[in-house]
Amino acid sequence: MKKIIEHLEDFLEWGGVKKDITLLVISGIALLLSIFKVIPGMPFDIAWIAIILCGIPIILEAVIGLVTAFDIKADVLVSLALIASICIHEDFAAGEVAFIMQLGALLEDLTVAKARAGIEKFVKLTPQTARVISGGIEKIIPAEQVKVGELIKVLPGETIPVDGVITSGQTSINQAVMTGESLPVDKSKGDEVSSGTVNQFGAFEMKATKVGEDSSIQKMIRLVQSADAGKAKIVGLADRWATWIVVTALTAAVITWLVTGQPIRAVTILVVFCPCSLVLATPTAIMAAIGNATKHGFLVKEGDAMERLAKVKRVTFDKTGTLTVGVPKVVAAKSVNEAYSDEEIYTFVVGVEKNSEHPLGKAIVNCFRSDIGKDIPMTSDFAMIPGQGVKAVIDGKTVCAGNERLIANEQIGISDAVRNEAAAYINNGASIIYVSINGVLSGIVALSDSLRSESAAMISDISSIGVTPVLITGDNSEAAGEIAREVGIKDVNANCLPEDKLKIIDNYQKNKELVCMIGDGVNDAPALKIATVGIAMGGVGSDIAVDAADIALVDDDIKELPHLFALSRRMMVKIKFNLSFSMLLNFVAIVLAMTGILNPVIGALVHNAGSVFVIINSAFLLTWRKTR
């Protein structure tokens, strides 16, 4: 029996939307044939055959639910109405039921259709090879064959294959995969590096400490898989109401048959109580809401995501790339030497950094071009000091720009006043470039991620509809606190690794607080998966984050997020109204059917009119807009 059920389930899943369209066309033809009786007098005419073809999937769905879990869904009553109509040769009623149900199935499959490749992209993100040094000889082997303790060489631009410790060389590592932070981190001998992170420049050698399943990127993959497996699905309202709907309809039909002795009245009751409009109530509203969301820049990938979003009580935000732009920018260029102005310091720095390959150097050049717009000065004798900074001659002056280690190696002192000023920027998440001219410390340049201009208003709007915002970020507590104060978030969680974000969301949901997670990076993927609803920033976000999410914000216009939350709640109001209207119409029709006023054909037309009303009512969601 178990194997038979599995084969039947495979049959029902086969074909997807294409199967639904095919059956809808067939049921439409059956409905027309039943009206015009193209081939009258035949015991099994084309209309019957078409109706039976379309009815088989509906009946099988009902049987599987009853047999496997005694799960009484709307399909049970639909199947009974279909079979009863065929048995008493009410072709039109049977054809109408089959057509409406296939329309509902098509709409539902269109809304739940999804294309996920998140896990596969994680696997692609994992380096396939490693450059192992053994006995002074360098050879390339598959990354999974690397053993703990082996020496590995990593070239500029390569992804680090396993976790380890740098034994020689200096570089800058893009750790966005693990922390989500946009600013690269300088690394040198003795520093730890993680698999999946990217070497920005400068070759280095490292000793493997965690390999295979123990590596950081493999742990990330397992987090995503476990989060997806544990994510509960919302059961449709129509199916939750189905049990007592079926019982009521069957009871009314049996009593009517026994009292009147007329089976046609019993069949009419089953037809008018057949929950076609009930089944259409949810998917039509969801389709309209998804159409509305699309016009506002959202790609809704999961059919029931909007239904889940309406129940969310908390929304957790990643910081970098979500509330902030996600790209390092110059936030300050200050002179600490009276001989030079702030702009002159900025100009000297951009001159010495223009030949640098370091990500911060490139960011400085880009910001200077947009902020100042002047010509970049000519330089000579350019030199790059790995892990420290750069040096060059500009207008006969020797200019150094780099970290504190560079300034110390140049035997230049840093006063307490300058240290305190730099610390204020560092505590807010900025990176500091110290600038010396002719051996004298002359300025500092601070680079930081900048807050999106619309973030504060967006947080205020979301709070006003009863959703509590929460910040969870891999950044330090000072930087996280500053951003939270600027946008108006009171609940802050800093220094969070991917597993920390996942645990925070899981704890909320265990306490019956459904959570929406909004993030952009690879490190957000596990949290996006486990959250009741995951929303990824589609513009700056990684492909993996987008694939892990239920909804993608295509153009990163976060000011539209309050509209999405309000739209989901408006959609649920529509669904509940549709369901209530459908039930009221069915109860009125059942009374008329019991008294013999309605026959199966008129009954089918009445409840078909209810289905049309539901579709029209749902369609108003297409143009709905949240008002302040």
VEXLO-112243 format. One record per residue (C-alpha): residue in three letters; x, y, z. Coordinates in nm, 2 decimals. Example, Ala and Ser with C-alpha at 12.3 -4.5 7.8 and 13.67 -1.06 7.14 Angstrom:
 residuo      x      y      z
     Ala   1.23  -0.45   0.78
     Ser   1.37  -0.11   0.71
REM end
This chain:
 residuo      x      y      z
     Met   0.00   0.00   0.00
     Lys   0.28   0.24   0.09
     Lys   0.45   0.19  -0.25
     Ile   0.11   0.24  -0.43
     Ile   0.06   0.57  -0.24
     Glu   0.41   0.68  -0.33
     His   0.35   0.61  -0.70
     Leu   0.02   0.80  -0.69
     Glu   0.19   1.10  -0.52
     Asp   0.46   1.10  -0.79
     Phe   0.19   1.09  -1.06
     Leu   0.01   1.39  -0.90
     Glu   0.34   1.59  -0.88
     Trp   0.44   1.51  -1.23
     Gly   0.40   1.79  -1.49
     Gly   0.33   2.07  -1.24
     Val   0.19   2.39  -1.40
     Lys   0.19   2.23  -1.75
     Lys  -0.03   1.94  -1.62
     Asp  -0.27   2.19  -1.46
     Ile  -0.30   2.39  -1.79
     Thr  -0.37   2.08  -1.99
     Leu  -0.63   1.96  -1.74
     Leu  -0.79   2.30  -1.73
     Val  -0.82   2.30  -2.11
     Ile  -0.97   1.95  -2.11
     Ser  -1.22   2.04  -1.83
     Gly  -1.31   2.36  -2.03
     Ile  -1.39   2.15  -2.33
     Ala  -1.58   1.91  -2.12
     Leu  -1.79   2.19  -1.98
     Leu  -1.88   2.32  -2.33
     Leu  -1.96   1.97  -2.45
     Ser  -2.19   1.91  -2.16
     Ile  -2.37   2.23  -2.24
     Phe  -2.42   2.17  -2.61
     Lys  -2.43   1.78  -2.60
     Val  -2.23   1.75  -2.91
     Ile  -2.26   1.37  -2.92
     Pro  -2.60   1.30  -2.76
     Gly  -2.72   0.94  -2.69
     Met  -2.38   0.79  -2.63
     Pro  -2.34   0.61  -2.29
     Phe  -1.99   0.75  -2.25
     Asp  -1.96   1.06  -2.46
     Ile  -1.66   1.29  -2.49
     Ala  -1.78   1.51  -2.21
     Trp  -1.79   1.23  -1.97
     Ile  -1.45   1.11  -2.07
     Ala  -1.30   1.46  -2.03
     Ile  -1.47   1.51  -1.69
     Ile  -1.34   1.17  -1.57
     Leu  -0.98   1.26  -1.69
     Cys  -0.99   1.59  -1.49
     Gly  -1.16   1.43  -1.19
     Ile  -0.90   1.16  -1.14
     Pro  -0.63   1.39  -0.99
     Ile  -0.89   1.55  -0.76
     Ile  -1.02   1.22  -0.64
     Leu  -0.67   1.07  -0.59
     Glu  -0.56   1.37  -0.39
     Ala  -0.86   1.32  -0.16
     Val  -0.80   0.95  -0.12
     Ile  -0.43   0.99  -0.05
     Gly  -0.50   1.24   0.23
     Leu  -0.76   1.01   0.38
     Val  -0.56   0.69   0.36
     Thr  -0.22   0.83   0.47
     Ala  -0.32   1.07   0.76
     Phe  -0.70   1.07   0.77
     Asp  -0.67   1.43   0.65
     Ile  -1.00   1.56   0.54
     Lys  -0.95   1.84   0.29
     Ala  -1.17   2.04   0.06
     Asp  -1.08   1.78  -0.21
     Val  -1.30   1.52  -0.03
     Leu  -1.63   1.71  -0.08
     Val  -1.53   1.81  -0.43
     Ser  -1.47   1.44  -0.52
     Leu  -1.81   1.35  -0.37
     Ala  -1.99   1.62  -0.57
     Leu  -1.81   1.51  -0.89
     Ile  -1.89   1.14  -0.85
     Ala  -2.25   1.21  -0.75
     Ser  -2.30   1.44  -1.05
     Ile  -2.16   1.18  -1.29
     Cys  -2.37   0.90  -1.13
     Ile  -2.70   1.08  -1.20
     His  -2.58   1.21  -1.54
     Glu  -2.57   1.58  -1.45
     Asp  -2.29   1.65  -1.69
     Phe  -2.29   2.03  -1.66
     Ala  -2.26   2.02  -1.28
     Ala  -1.98   1.77  -1.30
     Gly  -1.80   1.97  -1.58
     Glu  -1.84   2.29  -1.38
     Val  -1.70   2.14  -1.07
     Ala  -1.40   1.99  -1.25
     Phe  -1.33   2.32  -1.44
     Ile  -1.34   2.54  -1.12
     Met  -1.12   2.30  -0.93
     Gln  -0.86   2.28  -1.21
     Leu  -0.86   2.66  -1.22
     Gly  -0.79   2.67  -0.85
     Ala  -0.52   2.40  -0.88
     Leu  -0.35   2.61  -1.16
     Leu  -0.36   2.93  -0.95
     Glu  -0.22   2.75  -0.65
     Asp   0.06   2.59  -0.84
     Leu   0.15   2.92  -1.01
     Thr   0.18   3.08  -0.66
     Val   0.39   2.80  -0.51
     Ala   0.61   2.75  -0.81
     Lys   0.97   2.82  -0.70
     Ala   1.32   2.79  -0.83
     Arg   1.57   2.72  -0.56
     Ala   1.93   2.64  -0.60
     Gly   2.07   2.79  -0.28
     Ile   2.23   2.47  -0.15
     Glu   2.39   2.40  -0.49
     Lys   2.53   2.75  -0.51
     Phe   2.68   2.70  -0.17
     Val   2.85   2.39  -0.30
     Lys   2.98   2.59  -0.60
     Leu   3.11   2.85  -0.36
     Thr   3.32   2.59  -0.19
     Pro   3.67   2.58  -0.35
     Gln   3.72   2.27  -0.56
     Thr   4.10   2.27  -0.55
     Ala   4.39   2.36  -0.31
     Arg   4.75   2.45  -0.38
     Val   4.94   2.22  -0.14
     Ile   5.32   2.25  -0.07
     Ser   5.49   1.93   0.02
     Gly   5.87   1.89   0.03
     Gly   5.91   2.23  -0.14
     Ile   5.70   2.11  -0.43
     Glu   5.37   2.29  -0.51
     Lys   5.09   2.07  -0.64
     Ile   4.71   2.12  -0.70
     Ile   4.48   1.86  -0.54
     Pro   4.10   1.84  -0.48
     Ala   4.01   2.05  -0.17
     Glu   3.84   1.76   0.00
     Gln   4.18   1.57   0.00
     Val   4.36   1.84   0.21
     Lys   4.47   1.70   0.55
     Val   4.51   1.89   0.88
     Gly   4.86   2.02   0.92
     Glu   4.93   2.05   0.54
     Leu   5.09   2.37   0.41
     Ile   4.87   2.55   0.15
     Lys   4.95   2.85  -0.08
     Val   4.67   3.10  -0.17
     Leu   4.72   3.34  -0.46
     Pro   4.55   3.68  -0.50
     Gly   4.18   3.65  -0.60
     Glu   4.15   3.29  -0.49
     Thr   3.90   3.15  -0.24
     Ile   4.06   3.00   0.07
     Pro   3.99   2.62   0.05
     Val   4.00   2.52   0.42
     Asp   4.03   2.68   0.76
     Gly   4.38   2.75   0.87
     Val   4.65   2.99   1.01
     Ile   4.87   3.21   0.80
     Thr   5.24   3.10   0.83
     Ser   5.39   3.36   0.60
     Gly   5.28   3.65   0.39
     Gln   5.04   3.94   0.44
     Thr   4.71   4.02   0.27
     Ser   4.35   4.15   0.30
     Ile   4.06   3.91   0.33
     Asn   3.70   3.96   0.22
     Gln   3.51   3.78   0.50
     Ala   3.16   3.88   0.38
     Val   3.07   3.51   0.34
     Met   3.11   3.45   0.72
     Thr   3.05   3.79   0.88
     Gly   2.85   3.99   0.62
     Glu   3.07   4.30   0.67
     Ser   3.17   4.49   0.37
     Leu   3.51   4.61   0.49
     Pro   3.81   4.37   0.42
     Val   4.03   4.26   0.70
     Asp   4.41   4.27   0.69
     Lys   4.57   3.95   0.78
     Ser   4.94   3.85   0.85
     Lys   5.14   3.57   1.01
     Gly   4.95   3.40   1.29
     Asp   4.61   3.52   1.19
     Glu   4.33   3.27   1.13
     Val   4.15   3.25   0.79
     Ser   3.82   3.07   0.70
     Ser   3.73   2.85   0.40
     Gly   3.50   3.03   0.15
     Thr   3.65   3.38   0.23
     Val   3.84   3.55  -0.06
     Asn   4.21   3.66  -0.07
     Gln   4.20   4.01  -0.20
     Phe   4.57   4.06  -0.29
     Gly   4.91   3.93  -0.19
     Ala   5.00   3.56  -0.19
     Phe   5.04   3.38   0.15
     Glu   5.10   3.04   0.29
     Met   4.88   2.88   0.56
     Lys   4.86   2.57   0.77
     Ala   4.53   2.37   0.75
     Thr   4.35   2.34   1.08
     Lys   3.99   2.24   0.98
     Val   3.92   2.05   0.66
     Gly   3.63   1.87   0.49
     Glu   3.31   1.86   0.70
     Asp   3.47   2.06   0.98
     Ser   3.55   2.36   0.76
     Ser   3.35   2.69   0.80
     Ile   3.18   2.68   0.46
     Gln   3.06   2.32   0.51
     Lys   2.92   2.41   0.85
     Met   2.73   2.70   0.67
     Ile   2.58   2.45   0.42
     Arg   2.46   2.23   0.70
     Leu   2.30   2.52   0.87
     Val   2.10   2.61   0.56
     Gln   1.99   2.25   0.51
     Ser   1.88   2.21   0.87
     Ala   1.70   2.54   0.88
     Asp   1.50   2.45   0.56
     Ala   1.41   2.11   0.69
     Gly   1.27   2.25   1.02
     Lys   1.07   2.53   0.86
     Ala   0.69   2.48   0.92
     Lys   0.44   2.53   0.63
     Ile   0.12   2.72   0.68
     Val  -0.19   2.52   0.62
     Gly  -0.46   2.69   0.40
     Leu  -0.77   2.82   0.57
     Ala  -0.99   2.63   0.33
     Asp  -0.83   2.30   0.43
     Arg  -0.85   2.38   0.80
     Trp  -1.23   2.44   0.76
     Ala  -1.27   2.14   0.53
     Thr  -1.34   1.87   0.80
     Trp  -1.66   2.03   0.93
     Ile  -1.76   2.15   0.59
     Val  -1.75   1.79   0.46
     Val  -1.94   1.66   0.77
     Thr  -2.21   1.93   0.73
     Ala  -2.26   1.87   0.36
     Leu  -2.28   1.49   0.39
     Thr  -2.52   1.51   0.69
     Ala  -2.75   1.75   0.50
     Ala  -2.74   1.54   0.19
     Val  -2.81   1.21   0.37
     Ile  -3.10   1.36   0.57
     Thr  -3.25   1.52   0.26
     Trp  -3.23   1.20   0.07
     Leu  -3.39   1.00   0.36
     Val  -3.67   1.26   0.42
     Thr  -3.76   1.33   0.06
     Gly  -3.65   1.01  -0.11
     Gln  -3.51   1.22  -0.39
     Pro  -3.14   1.16  -0.47
     Ile  -3.12   1.45  -0.70
     Arg  -3.17   1.69  -0.41
     Ala  -2.89   1.52  -0.22
     Val  -2.66   1.56  -0.52
     Thr  -2.77   1.93  -0.55
     Ile  -2.66   1.98  -0.19
     Leu  -2.32   1.83  -0.26
     Val  -2.28   2.05  -0.58
     Val  -2.39   2.38  -0.41
     Phe  -2.18   2.30  -0.10
     Cys  -1.88   2.20  -0.32
     Pro  -1.62   2.45  -0.20
     Cys  -1.50   2.58  -0.53
     Ser  -1.52   2.95  -0.43
     Leu  -1.37   2.84  -0.10
     Val  -1.08   2.69  -0.28
     Leu  -1.04   2.99  -0.50
     Ala  -1.06   3.24  -0.21
     Thr  -0.69   3.20  -0.11
     Pro  -0.50   3.15  -0.44
     Thr  -0.68   3.43  -0.62
     Ala  -0.60   3.68  -0.34
     Ile  -0.24   3.56  -0.32
     Met  -0.20   3.59  -0.70
     Ala  -0.34   3.95  -0.69
     Ala  -0.12   4.04  -0.39
     Ile   0.19   3.89  -0.56
     Gly   0.11   4.10  -0.87
     Asn   0.08   4.41  -0.65
     Ala   0.41   4.33  -0.48
     Thr   0.59   4.28  -0.81
     Lys   0.49   4.64  -0.91
     His   0.66   4.76  -0.60
     Gly   0.99   4.58  -0.66
     Phe   0.93   4.24  -0.48
     Leu   0.98   3.90  -0.63
     Val   0.77   3.66  -0.43
     Lys   0.91   3.31  -0.48
     Glu   0.70   3.12  -0.23
     Gly   0.32   3.10  -0.28
     Asp   0.23   3.11   0.09
     Ala   0.50   3.37   0.18
     Met   0.25   3.65   0.19
     Glu   0.01   3.45   0.41
     Arg   0.30   3.38   0.65
     Leu   0.42   3.75   0.64
     Ala   0.08   3.87   0.76
     Lys   0.13   3.68   1.09
     Val   0.48   3.81   1.16
     Lys   0.53   4.00   1.48
     Arg   0.91   4.07   1.46
     Val   1.13   4.17   1.17
     Thr   1.51   4.11   1.21
     Phe   1.74   4.32   1.00
     Asp   2.10   4.26   0.90
     Lys   2.30   4.58   0.90
     Thr   2.54   4.59   0.62
     Gly   2.38   4.60   0.28
     Thr   2.03   4.62   0.43
     Leu   2.00   4.92   0.65
     Thr   2.33   5.05   0.51
     Val   2.45   5.08   0.15
     Gly   2.70   4.79   0.19
     Val   3.00   4.98   0.02
     Pro   3.28   5.15   0.21
     Lys   3.28   5.53   0.17
     Val   3.50   5.81   0.30
     Val   3.31   5.95   0.60
     Ala   3.59   6.19   0.71
     Ala   3.93   6.32   0.58
     Lys   4.08   6.53   0.86
     Ser   4.40   6.72   0.90
     Val   4.59   6.70   1.22
     Asn   4.87   6.93   1.09
     Glu   4.81   7.30   1.06
     Ala   5.01   7.31   0.74
     Tyr   4.74   7.13   0.55
     Ser   4.37   7.16   0.51
     Asp   4.13   6.87   0.52
     Glu   4.09   6.87   0.14
     Glu   4.47   6.87   0.09
     Ile   4.50   6.57   0.31
     Tyr   4.22   6.40   0.11
     Thr   4.40   6.49  -0.22
     Phe   4.74   6.35  -0.09
     Val   4.57   6.03   0.02
     Val   4.39   5.97  -0.31
     Gly   4.72   6.05  -0.50
     Val   4.91   5.78  -0.31
     Glu   4.63   5.53  -0.32
     Lys   4.54   5.56  -0.69
     Asn   4.79   5.27  -0.78
     Ser   4.68   5.06  -0.48
     Glu   4.51   4.72  -0.53
     His   4.37   4.73  -0.17
     Pro   3.99   4.75  -0.16
     Leu   4.00   5.05   0.08
     Gly   4.24   5.23  -0.16
     Lys   4.00   5.18  -0.45
     Ala   3.71   5.30  -0.23
     Ile   3.91   5.62  -0.15
     Val   3.97   5.69  -0.52
     Asn   3.61   5.64  -0.61
     Cys   3.48   5.86  -0.33
     Phe   3.73   6.14  -0.42
     Arg   3.61   6.14  -0.78
     Ser   3.24   6.17  -0.67
     Asp   3.29   6.40  -0.37
     Ile   3.56   6.64  -0.49
     Gly   3.58   6.58  -0.86
     Lys   3.93   6.74  -0.90
     Asp   4.23   6.59  -1.09
     Ile   4.43   6.33  -0.89
     Pro   4.79   6.45  -0.85
     Met   5.08   6.27  -1.02
     Thr   5.30   6.04  -0.81
     Ser   5.64   5.88  -0.84
     Asp   5.83   5.61  -0.65
     Phe   5.51   5.43  -0.56
     Ala   5.56   5.14  -0.31
     Met   5.31   4.90  -0.16
     Ile   5.39   4.76   0.19
     Pro   5.18   4.44   0.23
     Gly   4.96   4.44   0.54
     Gln   5.05   4.80   0.62
     Gly   4.97   5.05   0.34
     Val   5.13   5.25   0.05
     Lys   5.40   5.51   0.00
     Ala   5.47   5.75  -0.28
     Val   5.62   6.09  -0.37
     Ile   5.38   6.38  -0.45
     Asp   5.51   6.72  -0.54
     Gly   5.84   6.64  -0.38
     Lys   5.68   6.53  -0.06
     Thr   5.70   6.17   0.07
     Val   5.34   6.06   0.16
     Cys   5.26   5.74   0.35
     Ala   4.90   5.62   0.39
     Gly   4.82   5.30   0.59
     Asn   4.74   5.14   0.92
     Glu   4.90   5.21   1.26
     Arg   5.17   4.95   1.19
     Leu   5.30   5.15   0.89
     Ile   5.32   5.47   1.10
     Ala   5.51   5.28   1.37
     Asn   5.76   5.14   1.11
     Glu   5.81   5.49   0.98
     Gln   5.90   5.59   1.34
     Ile   5.62   5.84   1.35
     Gly   5.44   5.91   1.68
     Ile   5.07   5.93   1.72
     Ser   4.94   6.17   1.99
     Asp   4.67   6.08   2.24
     Ala   4.44   6.34   2.08
     Val   4.47   6.18   1.73
     Arg   4.43   5.83   1.89
     Asn   4.11   5.94   2.06
     Glu   3.97   6.10   1.74
     Ala   4.05   5.78   1.55
     Ala   3.89   5.56   1.82
     Ala   3.56   5.75   1.79
     Tyr   3.54   5.65   1.43
     Ile   3.66   5.29   1.49
     Asn   3.40   5.24   1.76
     Asn   3.13   5.32   1.50
     Gly   3.26   5.06   1.27
     Ala   3.50   5.27   1.05
     Ser   3.84   5.18   0.92
     Ile   4.12   5.44   0.97
     Ile   4.39   5.53   0.73
     Tyr   4.67   5.73   0.89
     Val   4.85   5.99   0.67
     Ser   5.21   6.11   0.71
     Ile   5.38   6.38   0.50
     Asn   5.76   6.40   0.51
     Gly   5.78   6.20   0.83
     Val   5.51   6.40   1.02
     Leu   5.16   6.26   1.10
     Ser   4.94   6.50   0.91
     Gly   4.59   6.35   0.89
     Ile   4.34   6.06   0.91
     Val   4.09   5.93   0.67
     Ala   3.79   5.73   0.80
     Leu   3.60   5.48   0.58
     Ser   3.27   5.33   0.68
     Asp   2.95   5.19   0.55
     Ser   2.68   5.46   0.51
     Leu   2.32   5.44   0.63
     Arg   2.05   5.43   0.36
     Ser   1.86   5.76   0.36
     Glu   1.52   5.58   0.38
     Ser   1.61   5.34   0.66
     Ala   1.48   5.55   0.96
     Ala   1.14   5.63   0.79
     Met   1.10   5.26   0.69
     Ile   1.16   5.14   1.05
     Ser   0.91   5.40   1.18
     Asp   0.65   5.28   0.93
     Ile   0.70   4.91   1.01
     Ser   0.68   4.99   1.39
     Ser   0.35   5.18   1.33
     Ile   0.17   4.86   1.20
     Gly   0.26   4.66   1.51
     Val   0.58   4.48   1.39
     Thr   0.88   4.51   1.62
     Pro   1.22   4.57   1.44
     Val   1.53   4.39   1.56
     Leu   1.90   4.44   1.45
     Ile   2.12   4.14   1.42
     Thr   2.47   4.20   1.28
     Gly   2.82   4.07   1.28
     Asp   2.96   4.42   1.35
     Asn   3.08   4.53   1.69
     Ser   2.84   4.65   1.96
     Glu   2.94   5.02   1.93
     Ala   2.88   5.04   1.55
     Ala   2.56   4.84   1.58
     Gly   2.43   5.06   1.86
     Glu   2.50   5.38   1.66
     Ile   2.31   5.25   1.36
     Ala   2.03   5.13   1.58
     Arg   2.00   5.47   1.74
     Glu   1.99   5.65   1.41
     Val   1.71   5.44   1.27
     Gly   1.51   5.39   1.59
     Ile   1.57   5.02   1.67
     Lys   1.58   4.93   2.04
     Asp   1.65   4.56   2.02
     Val   2.02   4.51   1.91
     Asn   2.23   4.20   1.88
     Ala   2.59   4.25   1.77
     Asn   2.90   4.03   1.70
     Cys   2.67   3.77   1.55
     Leu   2.80   3.48   1.34
     Pro   2.56   3.30   1.10
     Glu   2.48   3.04   1.37
     Asp   2.41   3.32   1.62
     Lys   2.16   3.48   1.39
     Leu   1.99   3.15   1.34
     Lys   1.96   3.08   1.71
     Ile   1.82   3.43   1.78
     Ile   1.54   3.38   1.53
     Asp   1.48   3.02   1.64
     Asn   1.43   3.14   2.00
     Tyr   1.18   3.40   1.90
     Gln   0.98   3.14   1.70
     Lys   0.99   2.89   1.98
     Asn   0.82   3.15   2.19
     Lys   0.54   3.18   1.93
     Glu   0.67   3.50   1.78
     Leu   0.69   3.46   1.41
     Val   0.99   3.64   1.25
     Cys   1.07   3.79   0.92
     Met   1.44   3.81   0.84
     Ile   1.58   4.07   0.60
     Gly   1.94   4.03   0.49
     Asp   2.17   4.04   0.19
     Gly   2.48   3.82   0.23
     Val   2.58   3.46   0.22
     Asn   2.61   3.47   0.60
     Asp   2.24   3.55   0.62
     Ala   2.13   3.25   0.43
     Pro   2.07   3.02   0.73
     Ala   1.87   3.29   0.91
     Leu   1.67   3.36   0.59
     Lys   1.58   2.99   0.56
     Ile   1.47   2.93   0.92
     Ala   1.27   3.25   0.96
     Thr   0.89   3.24   0.90
     Val   0.96   3.47   0.60
     Gly   1.30   3.55   0.45
     Ile   1.34   3.87   0.24
     Ala   1.67   3.91   0.05
     Met   1.81   4.23  -0.09
     Gly   1.82   4.13  -0.46
     Gly   2.04   4.42  -0.58
     Val   2.34   4.41  -0.35
     Gly   2.26   4.07  -0.20
     Ser   2.44   3.75  -0.30
     Asp   2.27   3.49  -0.52
     Ile   2.28   3.25  -0.23
     Ala   2.09   3.48   0.00
     Val   1.83   3.54  -0.27
     Asp   1.78   3.17  -0.33
     Ala   1.75   3.10   0.04
     Ala   1.48   3.37   0.08
     Asp   1.10   3.35   0.02
     Ile   1.09   3.71  -0.12
     Ala   1.36   3.91  -0.30
     Leu   1.36   4.29  -0.30
     Val   1.48   4.34  -0.66
     Asp   1.59   4.70  -0.66
     Asp   1.69   4.72  -0.29
     Asp   1.43   5.00  -0.23
     Ile   1.37   4.93   0.14
     Lys   1.11   5.21   0.17
     Glu   0.86   4.97   0.01
     Leu   0.89   4.72   0.29
     Pro   0.61   4.87   0.50
     His   0.38   4.84   0.19
     Leu   0.47   4.47   0.16
     Phe   0.38   4.41   0.53
     Ala   0.05   4.61   0.50
     Leu  -0.03   4.43   0.17
     Ser   0.01   4.09   0.33
     Arg  -0.24   4.19   0.60
     Arg  -0.48   4.34   0.35
     Met  -0.46   4.02   0.15
     Met  -0.56   3.81   0.46
     Val  -0.86   4.04   0.51
     Lys  -0.96   3.97   0.15
     Ile  -0.92   3.60   0.20
     Lys  -1.13   3.59   0.51
     Phe  -1.40   3.80   0.35
     Asn  -1.39   3.57   0.04
     Leu  -1.42   3.26   0.27
     Ser  -1.71   3.41   0.47
     Phe  -1.90   3.51   0.16
     Ser  -1.85   3.17   0.01
     Met  -1.97   3.00   0.32
     Leu  -2.28   3.22   0.35
     Leu  -2.37   3.17  -0.01
     Asn  -2.33   2.79   0.03
     Phe  -2.55   2.78   0.34
     Val  -2.83   2.98   0.16
     Ala  -2.80   2.75  -0.15
     Ile  -2.81   2.44   0.06
     Val  -3.14   2.54   0.22
     Leu  -3.28   2.61  -0.12
     Ala  -3.15   2.27  -0.25
     Met  -3.31   2.09   0.05
     Thr  -3.65   2.24  -0.03
     Gly  -3.62   2.15  -0.40
     Ile  -3.60   2.51  -0.53
     Leu  -3.25   2.45  -0.68
     Asn  -3.17   2.16  -0.91
     Pro  -2.81   2.05  -0.98
     Val  -2.77   2.27  -1.29
     Ile  -2.91   2.59  -1.13
     Gly  -2.71   2.51  -0.81
     Ala  -2.39   2.48  -1.02
     Leu  -2.46   2.82  -1.17
     Val  -2.53   2.98  -0.83
     His  -2.21   2.86  -0.67
     Asn  -2.02   2.94  -1.00
     Ala  -2.14   3.30  -0.96
     Gly  -1.98   3.29  -0.61
     Ser  -1.65   3.18  -0.76
     Val  -1.66   3.47  -1.01
     Phe  -1.74   3.72  -0.72
     Val  -1.44   3.58  -0.53
     Ile  -1.21   3.63  -0.83
     Ile  -1.33   3.99  -0.89
     Asn  -1.30   4.08  -0.52
     Ser  -0.94   3.95  -0.51
     Ala  -0.85   4.14  -0.82
     Phe  -0.89   4.47  -0.64
     Leu  -0.57   4.38  -0.45
     Leu  -0.37   4.44  -0.77
     Thr  -0.41   4.82  -0.74
     Trp  -0.42   4.85  -0.36
     Arg  -0.18   5.09  -0.20
     Lys  -0.09   5.15   0.17
     Thr  -0.20   5.49   0.29
     Arg  -0.04   5.67   0.58
REM end
